[in-house]
Amino acid sequence: MRVDVVSIFPDYLAPLGLSLVGKAAASGVLDVRVHHLRDFTHDKHRSVDDTPVGGGAGMVMRPEPWDEALRTVAPEGARLIVPTPAGRPFTQALAAELAAEPRLVFACGRYEGIDQRVVDSARERMPVDEVSIGDYVLAGGEVAVLVMVEAVARLLPGVLGNPDSLVEESHVDGLLEYPVYTKPAVWESREVPPVLLSGHHANIVRWRRDESLRRTARNRPDLLDRLPASSFDDRDLSI
Ligand code: ADE
């Protein structure tokens, strides 16, 4: 997969060279290129922003450098992602969808955002998603891109050492993951739940499902409400 990121703070994206995403890049599964928006300006001050039309606080990113940047780095066949708190939610399902794309382009806005005409114009050439990573406001799209690229990269074939890790984890079946433990069996007088040491596979599966349900009810009751009745079995806890 090829990923291009356009930003006025390319250094913010340096962590894409580390850890899992960095290894994916080193192994050739992922090709990440970061571009400086100011390289697409032509005025003396390399300006990327201007005051909002209609008034209001802050600055808006100018359309000209953005349009030139996107026409240069986003060829046909790419999908454009614009991180913004005004976007659709970023979910595991969207991460899986993006992981199937050959080419992603991320446009990192700063200040009050990018002139909307850039997005509207790009939409005539390629699929565009405005995407939010949560109901809070960041200073710009760069951190959201780090989040999204990491979530997508770990789904690419060959990136995780053990692909079984992708099966039983939070948000895959609509529930949160059960708690996990490692050795020693007793640590500071706290025991690992005995069922996990029993070797009884069916009981372990049942216990993990119950814990998933309990945790989801406690931390994310909205997720339980969204699941169809058919996803529960008659031995599930009534929570
Ligand atoms: N830019 C600023 N806030 C954001 C958010 N919550 N998600 C994505 N991009 C953003």
Residues whose N, C-alpha, C, O or C-beta is under 5 A from the ligand:
A	BS01	ADE	P83 T84 P85 V131 S132 I133 G134 Y136 V137 L138 A139 G140 G141 A144
